[in-house]
């Protein structure tokens, strides 16, 4: 009888122990409302012929006069080094018990179904995100006008989600970020924002230059009014 009681006791303890271990993980929570969002700017690029070319929401590819008709076609239509955006926004994200800022850039992307012969263009959308301390945004405030500034944002986590499913949502990003947290524990990546306030406008690029390096900022940038830019980032 004693052995029966002991057996039952250990069975109960084991059951409780296993039950306590089954705790659902907490996925990062991204705020439903954006703190800032930019959906329109003009991209400018001075090509190798010295001519300035512009396009909405993308920095045009560096095309020679011979091939300029292809500037909006398939891969080249994505911009110089695929530099374009559908929107750029930032939101508050809560990871464990701490709040951070997540910057999200959704952009046009794509690939060739038959890569070797560059045929069968498949247009897609992708996004890249960066997580950092909200205090990093203070680096953008009260900058001297008519001067190019290089603001280095120290990120904690970052990743690219390629070829988004049409049903993707903020929850898609949150789940992806959750997977990155153990891998990016010692992430020392930097997000670079080049910015110049010039004659009532803002010229800027927002880049991880290891992914899609651009040419000289004096020759390739986005431009918009201060009022429009401050829909994304406050400058004062």
N, C-alpha and C positions, 0 to 999 in steps of 0.2 A: 504493500500500500504506500509505504514511504517513497519507494522508487517511482510509483505512479504520480504522486504529488510533485516530486522533483521534476519529473518529465514534463508534466503540465506547466509547472512554473517556468521552466526554461523555454518552452514553446511560446508562452505568452510574452516573455522578455524578448525573444528573438523576433516575434511578430511586431512588437512595438518598435524595436530597433530599426527593422527594415522600413516600417511605415514612416518613421522620422526621417529617414534618408531620402525619401521620395518627395523632394521639394521642388516645385517648378521654378526654373530660372526666371529672373526678372529681365526682360528685354528693355533696352533703352527706350525712354518715352520722348518722342519728338512732338513739340507743341503743334497743334493744328493750325495756329495762326502765325504767319511769318512776321518777324520783326522788321524786315526790310526786303524789298524785291525790285529787281530791275528787269524789264522785259523788252527794252528797246534802246539801242545806241547805234551809231554809225561807225563801222570799221574802216580805217584808212591804211593804205600800204603804198609806199613809194617803191615801185618795182625797179629792177636792174637797169631799165631804160631811163630811169629818172622821173617817170610819170606817176602821179598820184591817182590811185584807183580806190573807189569806196563801194561798200555794200552794207545793207542793213544787217545788223547782228552778226557780222562775221568780218574778219580781217582777210581780204581777198588773197588768193594764192598769187605768188610771184610768177606771173606769166609773161613770156616774151610776146612781142607784137605778132609773131607768126602764129602763136597758139592762143591769142587772147579770146577767141570765140569760145574756148573751152572753160573759161574761168568759172562758170556756174554749172559745169557738167560733171556729174558723178563724183569721183573722189576729189577732184580739184574744186568742185562746188562746195566742199566742206570748209574751205578757207585754208590759209597758210598753216601747215601742220595741224589741220583739223580744228583750227581756232574759230569757233562760232558758239553762239548760245541761243537757246530758246528762252531761258530765264536764268537769272542768278538771284539767289535768295539766302537769307539766313534766319534760323529759328533757334529757340532754346531747346536743348536736349538734356534730359536728366539721366545720368548714368549712376547706378547705385544711389547714393545719397547726395550726389553733387550735381550742380547745374553747369552746363557749358553752352557754347554756341556751335552750331553746325552750319557751315556754308555749303550750299548745294548749287552746282551748275549743271543744268540739263542742256544737252547739245545734240545737234544732228550728227549722225554717224552712218556707217554702212560698210559693206564689204562686197567683194566680187565672188559670185557663186563659183566661177571658174577663174581662180586667182592667177594661174600661170599664163592665161591669155587675156586676163582682165576683161572678162565678159560676164554678163548677167549681174548687173549692179543691184544690190539689195539694200535699199535705204532703211536705216534704223535710227532709233534714238538711244542715247546713253547718258550717264551722268557721272559726275565726280563729286565727292564730298570731303570736307575737312572739318575736324572737330578740334576746338581750341578753347582756352579760357576766354570768357567774355571780355575780360580786361584788355585783351590784345587789341580790341577795336579802338581803344583810346589812342593808339598810335596814329590813327587817321585824322585826328582832330587838331585844329589850329595849325595847319601846315602853311608855310610861307608860299605865297602865290608866285607865279611865273618862274617856278623852280621845280625840276624833276626830283621826286622823292621815291626812294625804294624802301617800302615798308615790308619788313620780314615778320610774318605771323608764325609763331611757333606752334605747330600742330601737335595734337596728342594722337589722333587717329585719322587716317585718310584711306580712300580706296576709290576705284572706278568700277561702276556696274555697267557692263557693256550690253548693248542690245536688249533694252528693256522690254519686258512683256507689256502689252497694252493695258493690262489690268494692274500694273505695278502701282504702289502707293507709298506713303510715308512709312507704312509698316514694312514694306520691302527694304527700305533703307535701314530701318531700325534693326531688322533681323540680320542684315548684312554687317552692320556695325557690331552687333553682339558677337558675331563670329570673329571679327577683327580684334576685339579687345585683348584676348590672350596673346595673339601674334604680334600686336603693335605695342606691347607693354613698354618697350624701350625705344619707341619711334622718335626719331629726331628730325623728322621731315620739316621743311619750311615752305610756306606759301608766300610767294612774292607778289606784292601789289605795287606796280609802278603807277605813279599818279602825278599829274601836273594840273593845277588850276590856272587857266589861261584865257583871258578876255571873256570872263563870264561863263566859260565852259570848263569841263573836266576831261582831260585825256587820261586814259588808264588802260592797264592790262592786269588781269588776275590770273596768275600762272603758277603751276609747279613746273619749273623750267627743265627738270629732268624728264618730264613726260612729253611736253610739246614745246620745245624751246623756240622762241621767236627771234627775229632779227633785232637790230637796234631799235630801242623804244622811240627814237626820234623819227623812225621810218615806218613803224607799225604800231597802231594803237586804236582803241575805241575812243569816240568823242561824243559827249552829250552835254546838255545844260547842267549847271550846278543843281538847279531845282529837281531835275529828273534823277541825277546821280544820288541826291540825298533821299530818294525813295529807297535806296539800298543802304547807304552808309551816311551817317551824319558827320559833317566836317567841322562842326563847332560844338 
